[in-house]
């Protein structure tokens, strides 16, 4: 079981998101107040804190000592901790908090030219490490909420 480390929102696409203590996730739409609200199959984006920390280690090793990446910098809606997002497959479901249900719809993405991270450091991890989900059941989500895996129904 993992947890929500950070909930992140932005009013515009293509920029880093800012942390919020909590947000409402609406069924079939995503996080209210976020630029990607209602964005088809990529309603909610997730990235792990562990992957952000690995990227920070690489940056430091390569001489970027005055620059640290933080939750929301990759424009992810939910920064997770303690759950291996890379092991998920399309169709897997996550329970977030007391009742939000997300279904994984996409693993990684093609990074658009000149995203905020690419401008700053030249490489973004979202294309390989990020996942996207649609909202099957909405509700409130906040920092510290548990995240558990509900495996996909294989028909």
N, C-alpha and C positions, 0 to 999 in steps of 0.2 A: 504494500500500500504506500502511496505517495501523498503529497500534499500540494496545495496551491501556495507557492511562495510569494507570487505577486499577480495582481490583476492590473492590466494595462489598457489604456484607452487613448485614442487620438481623434480629433475631429476631421483630419485630412489624411488621405492616402499618401504613401510614399515617405512618411516621416516616422521618427521614433515615437513610441507611445509613452505616456506618463503614467506612473503608478496611481492607483485609486484603492482605497481601503476595501471597497466592495463595488459590485455592479449587478444589474439585473440582466440575466440571459433569457431572451425571449425565444420560444419555440419557433423553429424554421426561420429565424432572423439573425440571432447572434446577440452581442452585447449592446444594450441601449446606450446611445451616445458615442458609439464608435463609427469611424468612417467606413468600415466593412460591414456594417449592419445590413442584413438582407442579401449578402453577397453569395447567392446560389449555394454551391456545395462547400465553400470555404468561409463559413459563417464565424468560426472561432479558430484561431491559430494558437498552437502550443509549442513551447520550446523549454528544454530543461535547464535549470540553473547549473547543473553539472557541465553541460556543453558550453555555456557562457564562461564558466570558470576555466575550462580547458582552453578556450580561445584566448582568455586573458593571460594564461600561462604562456601560450605561444607568442603572443604579442610582446610580453615582457622579455622572453628569450630572444626575440628578434629586435630588441632595442626600443620598443614603444613603452618606456617606463613611466611616462607621465599620463598615460591614457588607459582608462579602465572601462570596459563594457559593463553595463548593468541591465537588469530586467527592463524590458520595453524597448531597448535600443534596436532590437531586431524586428520591431513592430509586431511582436507576438502579443496576443491578448492575455494569455495565461502562461506565466513562468512556473514550471513545476519543480518539485524537489523529491527525490527518492523514488521515481517511477521511470523505468527504462522505455522512453518513448520510441526508441529505435527498434524495439522488439514488437511493436504493434503492427497490425496488418489492417488493410482496408476492411471495414465492416466491424472491427472490434469496437466495443462500447466502453465508455468510461462513465462512472458515477462520480459526480463532483458535489461535495457537500452533502446535504440531506436529501437531494432528489434530482439535481440536474443530470440529464443523460445526454452524452455526446456520442456520435458515431463517427469514427475515423473515415474520411472520404478521400484523403490524399496524403501521400508521404512526400515531403519535400516540395519544391516548386522551382520553376525557372525564375531566377532573380532578374528583375528588370534592370536595365542599365542605370547606373548612377543612383542606386539606393543610398540611404544615409550612411550605412556601414561601409559600402564600397567606396564612397567618397572619402571617408576618413582613413580606412586601413587597407583598402584594395580587395578585401575578400569577405564574403558574407557566408555564415554557416547555415542560414535558413534553408537554402536549396537542398541540403542533404540531411539536416538534423530536425527541421521543423515538421510538424504535422498539422493537418487541417481537419476540421470536423463540422458536421451539421448538428443542429440542436434538435433532439427528439423530444426532450422534456425540459422546459425552462425553470427558472427560479433564481434566487439570490446566490451569488458566489462571492467569497471573501478570502483574504489572506488566512492561511492556516486550515482551510477546509480540506478534509481528506479526499483523496482521489483513489478509487479502486477500479480494477479492470473487470469488465464483464465480457467474456469472449464472445465473438460473433456467432450467431446461429448459422451453421453451415448446412445449407439445404441441398 
